[in-house]
């Protein structure tokens, strides 16, 4: 396990050999196993590590992983509190922003 304290390493939630993080179900599993909601409350700053050799992270995976913390903090405060670090060449910004926007848009539509 590479995750510790306020660091969540997605390697811990990667299917062996996978180069893509995808699916709401996998995102939900990562949210529950990582305790991201509890970590957010306990720490002022949270790092999420994206492992090397990742080809893609599908926004639906991020939507489920980040659902509660984005709803709680909103986009700006979330981006201040959570730092994403890519250990490889993967550029995560577009799927991350798409996931955040979807979470907030869906919440507005529901609420």
N, C-alpha and C positions, 0 to 999 in steps of 0.2 A: 504494500500500500504506500503510495507516494504522497497522498494527501495528508496534511497535518495542520493542526491549529486553524489558522485563517487561510490556508492554501488548499484549494481544490484542484487536483490534477486529473484531468479528464482521462488520462491513461488508465486510471483505476476503473473506469466505466466503459472502456473500449472492448468490443468483442475481439478476441485474439486475432491478429492479422488484419483487422478492418482498417481501411483508410478513410472511411466515411462515418460520421456520426449522423444517424437519421432516425426519424420516427418519434412520434409523441410517446409511445410506450417506453422506448429507451430513455428519452428525456425524463420521464416520470420516475423511472427506476433510478437514474442518476440523481435526481432531486432528492428522493427518499434516502438513498444510501449515503449520499454526501452530507446530509443534514444541512444543506445550504441555508435553510430558513433559520435554523438555530445559530449557525455560524454568523449570519448577518446580524442577529441580535447581540451576540456576544462580543464581536470585534468591530472596531471603527473602520477597518480596511480589509478587503477580501481580495485575494489573487486567484484567478482561474487560469491554470496552465493548459495550453493546447499542445499536445505532444507532437514530436517530429513525425514526419511521414503521414500527415493527415492531408487528404486530398480535398475534403469538403465537410462542412458542417451544415446540415439542412436546417433552415429556420424553425421547422416544427420541433426538432430536438431541443433547440434553445428555448423555444416558447414554453415547453413543459419544464425544462430545467430551471428557468428563471421566473416562472409565472408569479409566484407569491412575492418575491423580493421586488420585482418590477412594479407590481400592483401597489405594494406598500410604499416604495420610495419615489415612484415616478421616474421618468427618463433621466432628468438631469442629476438628481441625487444618486440614482443607481450608478450612473457613469462616473460620478465622483468617488463612490465607495468601492466599486468593483473595478479591478484592473485585470485585463486579459493579456496574457503573455504567450506568444506563439514561439515554440522552440524550433520550429522549422520555417518554411517559406509561406505557409498558409496565411492568407489575408482574410481575417475574420470579420472585418468591420461591416461589410454589406449585409451578410446574413444576421449578424448581431443586431444591427439597427432595424432590419426588417422584422426580426422576432420581437423586439421591444415595441415597435410601432403596432404590430399585430395584437400583442397582449393588451396594449392600452386602447386600441380601437375596438377590440372585442369587448372589453370591459365597459366601454362607453355605450356600445350597442346593447349590451345586456342590462346595464345599470341605468 
